[in-house]
Amino acid sequence: NKAMKYSYTGYFENEVLRKRDYLKKRWCIDVINNPLKVEEQDNGRVRFWGVVKEVEGKFLRVVTLSDKTTIHNAFFDRGYKL
């Protein structure tokens, strides 16, 4: 299984990581590779939810572009329930 190559939008690099400096890119990639749930948005972007065990098992929502490898946004989703 060939490792996926991930990239990041300018918005993610310049806004998301600046505002949420606790986020780790590795967490985002882990969620995409092992999602609890995946949902396509009307605009073609894709939402992935997963657990970050290092942060008390909080649910991280990662949003990618339609290619599923360009990470655009990520945040802890307090409202997500299994």
C-alpha positions as CSV (number, residue, x, y, z in Angstrom):
1,N,0.0,0.0,0.0
2,K,1.7,3.2,-1.2
3,A,1.7,6.0,1.3
4,M,-0.6,8.9,0.3
5,K,1.0,12.3,-0.4
6,Y,-0.8,15.0,1.5
7,S,-0.8,18.7,0.8
8,Y,-2.3,21.8,2.5
9,T,-4.2,24.8,1.2
10,G,-2.9,28.2,1.9
11,Y,-5.9,28.8,4.1
12,F,-4.9,25.8,6.3
13,E,-1.2,26.8,6.4
14,N,-1.8,30.5,7.0
15,E,-5.0,30.7,9.0
16,V,-5.9,27.4,10.6
17,L,-2.5,26.5,11.9
18,R,-2.0,30.1,13.1
19,K,-5.3,30.3,15.0
20,R,-5.1,26.7,16.3
21,D,-1.4,26.3,17.0
22,Y,-2.1,23.1,19.0
23,L,-3.1,21.2,15.9
24,K,-0.7,18.7,14.4
25,K,-0.6,17.8,10.7
26,R,0.0,14.2,11.8
27,W,-3.4,14.1,13.6
28,C,-5.1,15.3,10.4
29,I,-3.5,12.6,8.3
30,D,-4.3,9.9,11.0
31,V,-8.0,10.9,10.9
32,I,-8.1,10.8,7.1
33,N,-6.4,7.4,7.1
34,N,-8.6,6.0,9.9
35,P,-11.9,7.9,9.9
36,L,-14.9,7.1,12.1
37,K,-17.1,8.8,9.5
38,V,-16.7,10.4,6.1
39,E,-19.1,12.8,4.5
40,E,-19.0,14.7,1.2
41,Q,-20.2,18.3,1.3
42,D,-22.3,19.9,-1.4
43,N,-19.3,21.9,-2.5
44,G,-17.2,18.7,-3.1
45,R,-15.1,19.1,-0.1
46,V,-14.9,16.0,2.2
47,R,-15.3,15.9,6.0
48,F,-13.5,13.2,8.0
49,W,-14.0,12.6,11.7
50,G,-11.7,10.7,14.0
51,V,-10.4,10.4,17.5
52,V,-7.2,12.0,18.7
53,K,-6.1,9.8,21.6
54,E,-3.4,12.2,22.7
55,V,-6.1,14.8,23.4
56,E,-8.4,12.9,25.8
57,G,-10.0,11.2,22.8
58,K,-11.5,14.3,21.4
59,F,-13.0,14.1,17.9
60,L,-11.1,16.0,15.2
61,R,-12.9,17.0,12.0
62,V,-10.7,17.4,9.0
63,V,-12.0,19.0,5.8
64,T,-10.2,18.2,2.5
65,L,-10.7,19.3,-1.0
66,S,-12.4,16.8,-3.3
67,D,-9.1,15.0,-3.9
68,K,-9.2,13.8,-0.3
69,T,-5.5,14.6,0.1
70,T,-5.4,18.4,0.2
71,I,-6.2,19.4,3.8
72,H,-8.2,22.6,4.0
73,N,-9.5,22.9,7.6
74,A,-9.4,21.0,10.9
75,F,-10.8,21.6,14.4
76,F,-12.0,19.7,17.4
77,D,-15.7,19.0,16.9
78,R,-17.4,19.2,20.3
79,G,-20.8,18.4,18.9
80,Y,-19.8,15.2,17.2
81,K,-21.3,12.0,18.7
82,L,-20.7,8.4,17.5
